[in-house]
Amino acid sequence: MNFAERMSRLGTETAFEVLARAKQLESRGRRIVHLEIGEPDFRTPDHIVAAAIQALQDGWHHYTPSAGIPALREAIAEHLSRTRGISVSPDQVVVTPGAKPIIFFTLLALIQKNDEVIFPNPGFPIYESMIRFAGGTPVAAPLREELEFRMDVEEVIKLATPRTRMIILNSPNNPTGSALDQRDLQKLAAAFRGKNVFFFSDEIYSQITYDCDALSIGSLPGMQAQTIILDGFSKTYAMTGWRLGYGLLPSPELASQITRLMINSNSCTAAFTQLAGVAALTGDHSPVRQMVETFRVRRDRVVKLLNEIPGVSCRLPRGAFYVFPNVKSFSRKSSELANLLLHEAGVAALSGTAFGRYGEGYLRLSYATSMELLEEGIGKIAEALGKLKQGTLEPQT
């Protein structure tokens, strides 16, 4: 079968591939500790579930406006205005089935052949995949451990050329848990304010932070007109399976273009999930606060345990629910170590290179699972890496 050339430019998300391999091993009777998938292990709060059930009972069974129902767009606009300190109109908001379409649609709407897009590396793999698919040229901005995995703003400024059309920010960051600070954003804003460059600010983890506030470049003076904000419900409200996200576009004109892409692809987002989204934004947030505090306790324990493993070092993440331990001392490719942990230790983890070439020498572990499983999994990691150090265990290729 001959596929369109564009398909060769499309990447994947390794987490789901590793999950599939892990599930296959489980089907053969192996016990696997899952630390690969970025998904809260909490239930969706009851009042959100109740709102969805009520919506179905009330007859929300049909098509909705492609940009989202007015009640949800208004709730999102109010939420963004309050949390980002900016003025947001509902006609700048587009609701999508999950947040990923906002990445896809924005790049399709704005990036032409040979336009350059600067993106964080290591970073969410869909960025580079979709830049290439849209015909753009991805330009990696390395996230280095010596800067606590924050973007090197001076390097980003130097990477920009007359062909630079967009800069992607992700703070808190997947996979490192890093967060940009106010000085980083102010320098970026000063360098690009008023230029024909958009910032795509992926703020999906904005409510999952520890000892810091999530900051948005769109909140800085003059920057809202150059900023697309992505956010959603999957992480904050433990709604990964509900598929509900949204984008804040800098103008109603761009929002209408994104809506056209929705019409041509998904028609609309499911009605009952949108009513659940209204309940999430306007209802009780104590379950979110409790979840984040639980993540904080897990984060502290996981980092401590990892730093006790000879040859492993791990920074304390500032947000999200991932750790990105340094395993360079083992002189093996990250993919080999991840494979060893899956097949020999029964722990599903991700290679740092699943998030780009600058992730070599690292692993990504999700601590969005129970403390019991985290301690079991890291204990197995310590045992396997100890054997590797002793030369009694060889990674599979």
Secondary structure, DSSP 8 states (H G I E B T S, - for coil): ----GGGGG----HHHHHHHHHHHHHHTT---EE-------S---HHHHHHHHHHHHTT--S---TT--HHHHHHHHHHHHHHH-S---GGGEEEESSSHHHHHHHHHHH--TT-EEEEEES--HHHHHHHHHTT-EEEEEEB-GGGTT-B-HHHHHHH--TTEEEEEEESS-TTT-----HHHHHHHHHHHTTSS-EEEEE-TTTT-BSSS----GGGSTT-GGGEEEEEESTTTTT-GGG--EEEE-SSHHHHHHHHHHHHHHTSS--HHHHHHHHHHHHS--HHHHHHHHHHHHHHHHHHHHHHTSTT-B----SBTTEE--B-GGG-S-HHHHHHHIIIII-EE-EEGGGG-GGGTTBEEEE--S-HHHHHHHHHHHHHHHHHHHHTS-----
